[in-house]
Amino acid sequence: MKRKLIAMAVVGAMIASMAPTFTAQADTRTVAMICDSSISDGGWGMACYNAMMDAAEECGWETMYSDSIAQSSYYDTIVSYCDLGVDMIYAPGNQYTDAILQAAEEYPEIAFALLNGGESTPEKAVNGNVSSLLPDATQIGWIAGALAGLMTESGTIAFIGGMELDTTLAKYAGYGEAASFVAEEHGKSVTLLDPVYSGDFSASDKGLEFAKAMMDEGADVFFGDASAVDSGARQAIDEANEENGEITVYDIAQPADLLGQNDCVIGSQVTDNAVLIELSMKAVEEGEFGGETLYGTLQNGVLSAGALNEEIVPVDVQEEYAAYIQQMEDGTFMS
């Protein structure tokens, strides 16, 4: 087992005078992750951190990270790692774009991998040292939406977002599109409530608030793109189900297989970002990194559907859902 560097979590704003330090072997490359949510949030932050760790282990890289950082500290945190001479900065979200592009211009020798980065972002990097890692947001929405369309009884479903990003909007649209299509095929109709945004991926209390309000509007299936906010929503759903004495409101988790984390989770949309990060690392090693968008889809194995809660999801629904996922992989879904 290759040696793993003990990563240092810098919580909150980090300035240059508080920069992390480390000692790495001269022939060992290092990747540093910045994240505005927590790596232990049970959602996006945790999944993105685990993806980095898996890819680093596969490639033999050292790792560092700073989590729960404020938006005002994105750039300073990135620069602190650049000054340490890391080989790659990994930023898991489109919200880091401006800070990444600024730092990439000032540190041309460092590679910057932007998860959920825009398709046009790499061409904006004047030194050609930025790549976007872009899972197909529409397919992500489809994976959750098909299950929601099959499982909703009230005909009302909900979506909670962290920020109104392009990728989040695409997930919301795909979620509603697939849910409506599947429901109609089964003689039902679906209303997707307007999305709500917390503005802060760490605000679990917002998830509690949003979920309660949306359940009051009749929502019985939830999907989110909001990290710790999603965890708060699941807590509210679990509490409501417990009060009712049975599980009748469901959540579809992402981006890892979170079945069993909460009683209300009936399935998960899974994104294997480790594949995209590993490709980025190998490109750095080969001197070919930058200036491109690496896509993740159902077809190349980056996206998939996680396990279903067999105690809640009926056998016939499990089979129908598997068939819809196969259609998505084949490119025939909704065609």
N, C-alpha and C positions, 0 to 999 in steps of 0.2 A: 504494500500500500504506500503510495507516494505521500510524502509529508504534506500535511495541510497547515497552512498558516492560520494562526488564531486570528479570526476577523474581529475588528473593533467596531462596535456600534456607536455611532455618534448621534445622540438623540437631540432633536431641536436644531437650532441654528448652529452652524459650525463655521468659524472664521479661520483665516490663515494662521493666526497665532495659536490656534487649537488643533492644528493639522495632525492627523494620525501619523505614527511612525512604525516602521517595520524593517526587518532585515531579511532579504531574500537571497537565495543562491544566485550567483551571477548568470548561470545558464537556465534559470527558471523564469518563465514569464508570469505576469501578474495581471489579473482582472479586478477592477473595483466596481461595485454596484452602488448606486445612489437610489434612494427610495423614499417617497413622501409618506408611505404607510409603513406599518410595522412588519417585520419578517415573521412575526408570530401571530399575525392577525387571523389566521385560519382561512385566508382567501388569497387575493391577488399578491400581496407582498410576500407571503410565505411561499406561494407557488413559484414566483419569479426568483426568489432567493434559492429555493431548492433546485430550480432549473440551472442556475449559474453553478451551483456546487456540483451537480451531476456532470455538466459539461467540463468543468475544471478538472474533476477527477479523471474523466476520460482522456483529457488532453495533457494532464500533468501540470496544470497551472496552479499558482498560488491565488488566494482570494482575499478580498477585503470588502467591507460594506459600511454604509452609513444609512440608517433608516429613520423614519419619523422626522424627516427634515422639512422645514417650511419652504414654501415656494420662493421666498426672498433669499434663501440660502442655497438654492440649486447651484448657481454659478460658483460661489465661493467653495462649496463642497467639492465640486468637480475639479476646480483649480488646485485645491489642496492635494488631491490624488495625482494630478498631472505633475505637480512639483516634486512628488515622490518618485516620478519616473515609471509609473505603471505602464503596461503595454496597451491595455484596453480599458475604456470606461463603458460600462453597461448601464443604460438608463431604461427602465421598464415602463415607458409611457410617452405618449405624444406631447404631454404637458412639459416635457423637458427640452423640447426642440430648440427654443431660443437660446437657452443656456448652453446646450450642446454645440450649436453652430458657432456661438461666440468663442467658446473654449477651443473648438476644433481649428478655428482660424489662428488662434494664438499658440497652439501646440500641434504643429503639423506632423510631428513624429509619432503622435499617439492616435490609436484607432478608437472610434466612437461607434458603439452599436446601440441603436435606438429602437427598442421594442415598440411596436405599434406606431412607428414613425411614418410620416407621409411618404407617398410614392415619389414626390418631387423633392423631398428633403435632401437626399444625397447630392443632387446636382447643385444645391445651394451652398454646399461646403466648398469654399474656394481652394482648399488643399486636397480635395478628393479623399478625405480620411473619415467619412461618415457613411455608414450603411444603415438602412431601415430593415428591421426584422418585422414582417407584417403578416400575422395570421389573418386569414380571410374572415373579416368581421361579419359578413352576411351569412356565411356558413355557420359561424358560432351561434348567431341568432336562430338559424334554422334548426340546429341540433336541439336547442332548448324549446323552441316554438312548437316543434312537432309533438314533443311530449306534453307540453301545456295544452295543445289542442285536443289530445287524446284524454287527458285527465281532468280537465275542468268540468265541474258540474254546474256551477253558477253561470258560466259563460262570460265571466269577467276575469281578466288576468292583469298582472301588474309588472312594472319594470322600474328598478331603482338604479340611478347612475351616480357616479362620483362627480364627474365634470362633463360638460356638454362638448365632448371631443368628437371629431369626425368618426372615429372607430366606434365610440359609444352609440352615436346616432345610427350607424350602420347595423350594429347589433340589435338595437331597438326595432329598426325597420324589418330586419330578417326574422326576428322573434314574432312580431305581429303577423307578418306575411305567412310564415309557415303555420302558425297556430290557426289562422283563419282558414287556410287551405285544408288542413287536416280535419278541423272541426266540421267544415262543410261536407267533406267526404263521409262523415259519420252522422250527418243529419243535425248538426248543431251549428250555432253561430257564436262568434267570439267578439267581445268588446275589449280592446286593449286600452287601459287607462293611460292618460298622458304621463310621460315620464317625469320623475322628480329627481332633482340633483342636490346632493349635499354640499358640494363645493369643497369638501374635505374628505379624503379617503379614510381618515382615521376616526371620523365622527360616528361611532357606533350608536350614540344616543339619537342621532338623526334617523338611523335605520329603524330603531324602535318606534320613533314618532311617525315616520312615513308608513311603515307596515300597518300600524294600528289604524291610521286614517284610510288606507287603501282597503283594508279588510272591512271597514265600516261602509265602503262603497261596493262591497260584494266580491272583491277579488279573492279567489281561492287557489291561484297558482302564481308564484313569484319567480322572477329571474332578475339578476342584478349585475352591475359592472362597477362595483363600488367598494371592494375590499372589506375593511372593518365595518363599513356601513351595512354591508350584506349580513355580517355576523349579528349585528344589532337587530336587523329585520328578522332573522331566523329566531332569535330569542323571543321577539314579540309573537311570532307565529306559534312557537312551541308553547308559550304561555296561554295563548288563546285556545289552542287545541286541548291543553290540559284542563282549562276551565270548562270546555265543552264536553270533556270526557271521551273524546275520540279525535283521531287525526283526519281532519277534513280540509285543511288548508295546507298547501304544499309549497316547497321551495325547490328550485333547480339550481344547483351550485355551479360554480366555475372559479378558476380555470383548471382545477385539479379534481380528482375523484374524491369527493368529501362525504360519500355515503357513510352514515353512522355518526357523523359529527353532531348532527341535530336530528331529532325525531322526525322533523318535517321534511327533511331532504329525501326526495324520491329518486333523484338521479343527478348526474353532473355532466356538464360540457367540459371536456378535457383538452387542454392545449399543452403539447410537449415542447415548450420553448427551449428545452435543452438541445434539441436538434438544431435549431437556428443559431443558438449561441455557439455550439460546437463548430458549426460551419464557419462562423465568424473567426473563431480562434485559429482554425486551420488556415484560413485565408491570411491571417496575420503571420503565422509561421512561414507561409509560402511567399510572403511579400506581395500578396494580391488583394489585400483588403481595401474596401472603400469604393464609393461611387455607385452602389447598386442597391436594389431592394430584393431581399430574400423572402419569398412567400411561403406561408404555411397553410396547408389545406387538408381536407379529408383524404384527398388523393395521394398526397405524399406522406401521410401518417402523422403530421404535426397535430391535426385536429382529430378528435374521436368523441364518442359518447361513452360515459362511464357506466359503472354497474347500476342497475335499478334496484329499488327496494322491493323485493319480491313479496313482502308481507302486505304491502299497500298497492302495488301496481299489479292488476290482474294478469294472468298468464296470456290471455288473448291480446291484451294491450302491449305486453312485452314483445309478443311476436309481431304485432303491427308496427310497433316502434322500430324494431330491428329492420323490418322491410323498408321503412321510410329512410333510415340511415343508409341502407344499401342503395336506394335510389339516389340519394345525395352523392354517394361515392361514384355511382355510375353516370352521374350527370343527367338523370332523367326525372329528378324530383320537380314536381309542378310543371312538367313539360307536356 
